[in-house]
Amino acid sequence: MGKQKNNGRIETPFVIGAIVELGNCLNLLEPGSIGIVKRAHGELKRIMEEGGMGMPNNNGANRMLDCAVIQCVHETNKRVSIRPFDTIRSAFQEGGPIYPGSNFTERLHIQICVINTDLIKGYFLPRPTAEFNPYLKK
């Protein structure tokens, strides 16, 4: 099997566990972090308008706008000498509502982006290994 890319079908799924210290986390489950990202979106919009460029767009799994906003957070922090974020944590809803009018969706996951890889303290194969990684040769 060749190198897998996130825009195609996964041929061989694989699961690992990790122990990650969050450190200075841009935690999008907290109102303060939401404000940081909102301000960054406004700053990005201003920069793009001044440069005569259109804003990037999210398109399905291609999250160009979200990526540009987060990059703006990092660049702004660097420019004004604010301590850089080590990690970013956010919840992502997937699937449709579980019943009509519901805000609960069929799938939800928490995603952590690790910027400072020194905060990855360890990794492991979840148990039972055969259940989570049936493709491993014994």
Summary of the structure (lengths in Angstrom):
residues: 138
radius of gyration: 18.5
end to end distance: 19.0
largest distance: 58.5
contacts: 292
relative contact order: 0.20
helix: 31%
strand: 27%
